[in-house]
Amino acid sequence: MCDQSDRARTGLVHNHPSGDPTPSHADIEMTKEVAKVARTLGIQLYDHIIVGREGHASLKGLKLI
């Protein structure tokens, strides 16, 4: 993830071995917690991508972050 701004950004990516990339409640809560901590450090959490055999899910795309 790269752009031309001076803002610090990061992203999260992990897989679901079950193959279903649907974010779990724990995924959503952990992502919100990471985003909160990142903000205090001046870092933007750009997205959290979950990968599975059935495709992928973007928490940003799902408007969960």
C-alpha positions as CSV (number, residue, x, y, z in Angstrom):
1,M,0.0,0.0,0.0
2,C,1.7,3.1,-1.2
3,D,0.7,6.6,-2.0
4,Q,2.5,10.0,-2.3
5,S,1.4,11.5,1.0
6,D,3.5,11.9,4.1
7,R,1.0,10.1,6.3
8,A,2.0,6.9,8.0
9,R,-0.3,4.0,7.0
10,T,-0.3,0.3,7.6
11,G,-2.5,-2.6,6.7
12,L,-3.4,-6.0,8.2
13,V,-3.7,-9.2,6.2
14,H,-4.5,-12.7,7.5
15,N,-6.1,-15.9,6.3
16,H,-9.0,-18.0,7.4
17,P,-8.0,-21.6,7.1
18,S,-11.7,-22.5,6.9
19,G,-11.7,-20.9,3.4
20,D,-14.5,-18.4,4.3
21,P,-13.1,-14.9,4.3
22,T,-16.1,-13.4,6.2
23,P,-14.8,-11.3,9.1
24,S,-15.6,-12.8,12.5
25,H,-16.7,-10.6,15.5
26,A,-13.2,-11.1,16.9
27,D,-11.6,-9.9,13.6
28,I,-13.7,-6.8,13.7
29,E,-13.1,-5.9,17.3
30,M,-9.4,-6.6,17.0
31,T,-9.2,-4.4,13.9
32,K,-11.0,-1.5,15.7
33,E,-8.6,-1.9,18.6
34,V,-5.5,-1.8,16.4
35,A,-6.9,1.2,14.5
36,K,-7.4,3.0,17.8
37,V,-3.8,2.3,19.0
38,A,-2.4,3.2,15.6
39,R,-4.2,6.6,15.7
40,T,-2.5,7.4,19.0
41,L,0.8,6.9,17.2
42,G,-0.1,9.0,14.2
43,I,-0.6,5.9,11.9
44,Q,-3.7,5.3,9.8
45,L,-4.9,1.7,9.5
46,Y,-5.6,1.6,5.8
47,D,-7.4,-1.7,5.6
48,H,-7.6,-5.2,7.0
49,I,-7.8,-8.0,4.3
50,I,-8.9,-11.5,5.1
51,V,-8.1,-14.2,2.6
52,G,-9.8,-17.5,2.2
53,R,-10.2,-20.2,-0.5
54,E,-13.5,-18.5,-1.4
55,G,-11.9,-15.1,-2.1
56,H,-11.1,-12.2,0.2
57,A,-12.8,-9.6,2.3
58,S,-11.8,-6.0,2.9
59,L,-13.0,-4.6,6.2
60,K,-12.6,-1.1,4.7
61,G,-14.7,-2.2,1.7
62,L,-17.3,-3.6,4.0
63,K,-17.3,-0.3,5.9
64,L,-16.3,-2.0,9.1
65,I,-13.4,0.4,9.6
